[in-house]
Amino acid sequence: MNQVFPSRDVPRAGPVWEFGRDPRPLPETYAFSGTEHDLAAFLDRTITTGLLVVHRGAITHEEYRLGADETSPFTSWSMAKSVLSALIGIAVEEGHIASIRDPIGQYVPALVGSGYAYVPIEDALTMSSGVAFDEDYDNPFSDINMLFIRAMAMGVPVEETIAGLQAVRPPGTFNDYVSSDSMALGLVLEGATGIPLADYLATRLWGPMGAEADAFWSTDRTGREFALCCLNATLRDYARFGRLYLEGGARDGQQIVPADWVAASVNPTAPHLQPGENPASSWTFGYGYQWWIPEDPQGDFLAIGVWGQYIYIDPVREVVIVKTSADPDFDDNDHESVAAFRAIAWAFATD
């Protein structure tokens, strides 16, 4: 991605957070929709590019496809939203953000007069801003596609596009996944800290958590990171981020992301954020602070990116799974992916 689009580096620093090694075979099948399915066939069908499984701090399975290897930077797409959430939590802990009930316009003057001016930060974290934004990836003229076209082909700063959006409902009442909420949060973080997102990530999270490779974050033509997506890192470093959340935000007892922030991020309490059939939500997965909560909650949660990118975390079974893909049917496969991840977690935890 950094050969095609501008980006900002996220350098690693300090001792690497090492994984142990405990190689074991994946389960052959998983249950979904009342029938057994072949796991290898599912990985093929969803055009998997990488799969990494960590159990109790040890890599139990690691594979790469389509020319990738352990050094390859995989683009996160919207998995970056969950990383952004961690950075917001750190900024709150450091005092840069006084309260997540503060309105976004308080930190981002460019959004005063927009639909985001009076939206509390927390309601953007939970995709409940009430701001209208068309997230249809198949429509070339949708808001999400035009945001990139305007930024990359026309050189329009991303904040200018976000500033033109308006509200269609009160914030905090309906869960509607719109990437503009995450972009607004990125502007809040930059405005509150005075530090570009990539630099804040490098110094507050990437280095302290012991990443083994440099990452990079794609930007618009003005050099502002796409906070809604486009972090690029190795599978092992995505797994380290997942392990950090598995362990309550701590690495070997050193707190990096505040523990109460981690807990609040993945345990939504508001009715419109609950998983399952929900008239106050546009999807059947629940939603926390930029983290997804699957149906039939089992304590697990995940980061999801378009075209089949996942960081799946099961604290009960002490498993982290990272899957990257080039899956054109990603929207149809989210539920089945969770079923496959749960089968893998169960198999390794049982062993």
N, C-alpha and C positions, 0 to 999 in steps of 0.2 A: 504493500500500500504506500510506503514512503517513496517508492520509485514512480508512483503515479500522481500522488497528492502531496501537498506540503504537510509537514508534521513537526512536532516538537519532541525532543528526546526525553526519555525518563530513565536516567542512568541508575544502575544498581550501585549499592555501596555496602561495605561491611561484610561480616561473615555470612555465608549462605546458610539458610535454614535447611539442613539436609534431610532427605527422606531415607528411611531404611529400604531394604529390598526383601520382598517376600512373594516371589512370583507364584501365581496359582491360575488355573484355567477358569475362564468365564463359565457361568452356567450355560447349558445348551438351549434352554427354553425360558420363556416368561409367560405369565398369564395376562390376557387382555381381552376384554369384552366376552368373557366366559369361555375362551378357548386358549389352548397352548400355541405359542408361536416360536419359531426358530430365531434365536438371537442373532446368529451370524447372518441370516437372510435379512433381518431388520437393519443391521449395520450396513449391509450392501445397498439395500433399497433406499436408505436415507443418505446415501453418498457421504459416508463418514470419512473425514480427513484425518482425524486423530481421536484416540480414546485413551484416557488415563484414569486408573482407579487407585485410590489410596485408602488403606484401612489401618487405623491406629498408627499413623505416621509412616507407614511403609507402602511403597509402590507394589501393588499386587498384579497390576496389568498395565501395559503400555504398548500401544501400537500406533503406527503412522501409515497413511495411505496417500496415493496420488502424488508421490514425489516429496512429501513432507518428511521431516525428521525432528529429533528433539531440539534442534536449534532454530526451527522455523517459527517466525512470528505469525500467529494466527490472529486475524482481526476479530474483535469482540462483538461487533455490532452492538446490540443493546445490553450485553452483559456489562458494558462500561457503566450503565446506570447504577448497578449495585456497588461498583467501586466508588462512583460519585457519592452515593449515600454514605459510605464509610468516611469519606473526606468531609462531608457536611457534619457528621457526628464529631469528628476530631476538631473541626472549627468551632463547634459549640463548646466543647471541652476547653479549648484554648481561650474562649471568651471573645472570639471574633464575631460570633453571632450570639446576640443576647438571649433570644428565645426563638424557637421554631414557630411560635405564634405571631412573630413579627411579620408585617406585610412585605412582600417581595420588593415593592417600590421603595421601601426604606433603604435598601442596599443597592438598588439598580435604578438610578435616575432615568436611564434611557427607557424604562418601562413605565414610568409615570404617564398616565393617560392611556395606557393599554389595558387589556383585560386582566393583566397580571398585577396591576398597581396595588390592589388591596387584597390579593390572595395571600393567606398565611403560608409561610414556607412549608409547614407540615402538610397542607393540602396539596401542594405540588409534589411533595415526597410520596404521597399516596395516590398520585394520579387522580386527584379529585378537585382540580382547580376550577372546573366549570367553564374553562376557555375552549372555544371551538377550534378544532384542528383536525383536518382530514388525514388519517393515518393509512389510507389505502395504497399499498405498495404497487398494486397492479394498474392504478390510474396514473398515467404519466403527468397529469396536471394536478394531482393531489397536493395538499399542503406539504406533506413529508418529502415528496419528490421535488416540488418546486423550491423548497428550502435549499436543497443541495444544488439544484440548477442555478438558482439565484446566487448562491455563495461561490460556486466553483466556476461556472461559465460566465456569470455576469459581474462577479466581484462585489456583490452586495453583502455587507457585513451581516452576520447571522442575527445580531441583536436588532437590526433594523427590520428584519422579517418578523421576529417575535413581537416587536413593538406594534406591529399592525394587527395583531390578533385581539379579538374581543370575546367577552363572556357570553354564554348562552344560558347559564344556570348558576345559582349560588354555589360558592365553593364549599367543599366538605360534605356534599350530599349525594354524589353519584361517582362511582369509580369508572372512569373512561380512560383507557390507555392512550395517551397522546405524548409524543416525544418532545413537544414544545415545553411541557412541564419540566423535563430534565434539562433542556437548554436554559430555561429560566433559572433553574437551580445552579447551573454552572456559572451564570452571570452573578448570582448571589454570592457564590463562593469566591469568585474573583474580586467582586466589589468589596466583600467583607474583609478579605485577607490582604488584598493588594498584590497577590501573587498569582501568576498564571497556573492553571490547573495542573499541567504536567510537572511544574516545579514543586507545587504543593504535594502532589502524589509522590514524587521522588523522595522528598525530605521527610514526610510524615508517615508514609506507608511502604513504599517500594523498598527503600533501604532498610528501615527498621524490621520489616517482615522477612528480610533475608532472601530477596529475589536472586536468582542465579544468572539472569541475563538482563541486559538493557531492554526497555520497552520503548515504544513511541506512540504518540497520540496525534491522530490526523487533525488538521486545522482547516479553517477557511482561508481565503486569500489574504486576510488581514493578520493571520497568525493566531487567531482565537480557536482554542480546541473545540471540537464538536462534543460537547458534554453529553449529548444524547447517545453517543456511540463511539466507535472507531479508535478504541485503545487497541494496541497490537502487542502481543506478548506470547511467550512459549506456553505450551500446555502445563508444564511443571510449575510455572509461576502463577498461572491461573489457579492451579491446585493449591499452591501456597496461600493464595488469598482465600480460597474456600476453607482451607485448614484453619486459618486465622478465625473465621466465623464459627467453625466447628468447635473451637476451643475458647469461645466467648470473647474474642477480640484480642487474645493474648498469645505471645510466642514464648514458650518456655518460661511462663510466669511473668513475663514483661508485658504490661497492658499497652496495646498500640491503638486499637479502637475501643472506646469506652464500653465496658461490659453492659451497662444499662442501655446504651444505644443499640448494641447488637440485639439484646433481648427485645427491645421495643420495635426494632426493624422487622422482625420476623414473627411477631405475635400481635397482629392487628386486632383491635377490640371493637372498632366501629362497625355497625351492622352492614354498611355498604361495602366493606372490605372483606367480608367473609366468603370462603370458598363454597362452591355448590351453586345450584340455581338461585339467583339473587336478582330480584327486580331492580335493585339499585346499583347494578354493575353490568358492564358490557361483556363480561367474560365469566366463565365458571371457576377459574382459579381465583383464589384470594390474593390480596395485595397488601404488602407492608410498606416500609420505606424503601421503595425501588427494588423490592424482592418479591418473588411469586410464592404463593402458598398453594400446593396442589389440593385437589379434592380428596376427600377421605383423609383428613390431616393425621399424620403420624409423627409430627415433630420435624418433618423434613421441609426444606425450602430450596429455591433455586433462582439463579440468574438465567435469563433467556435472551438470546439474540436471534434476529431473523436468519433464515436459511439454516437453522438447526444448530445454534451454539448454546451450550449449557454448562453451568457449574451447579452441580446437584450436591446438596449437603444433607446428610442424615446423622444428626448428633446422637441419636439413640444407638445406632449401629456403628458409629465412629467411622463413617465412610464419606469420602469426597470423590465425585466422579466428574471429569471434564470431557465433554464431547464436542468436537467441532465438525462442521458438515458443510456441504454445498447442496442442500436439500430444497428443491423447488416447491415441495409440498409441505414445508415446515409447519404451516398453520394447522394442517390436518394431523400432524404427528406429535404434537406436544403431549397429549394425554398418553399416547402409546409409549413415548419416550420415558415418561415418568414411571410407567409400568415396568419397562425394561430396567430402569435405574433401580427401582425398588427390588427387583429380582436379583440384580447383581449385589446390592447391599445386603440383602437377606442371606445370599449364598456365602459371601465372605464372612459376615458376622457369625453365621452358624458354624462355619469351619473353625 
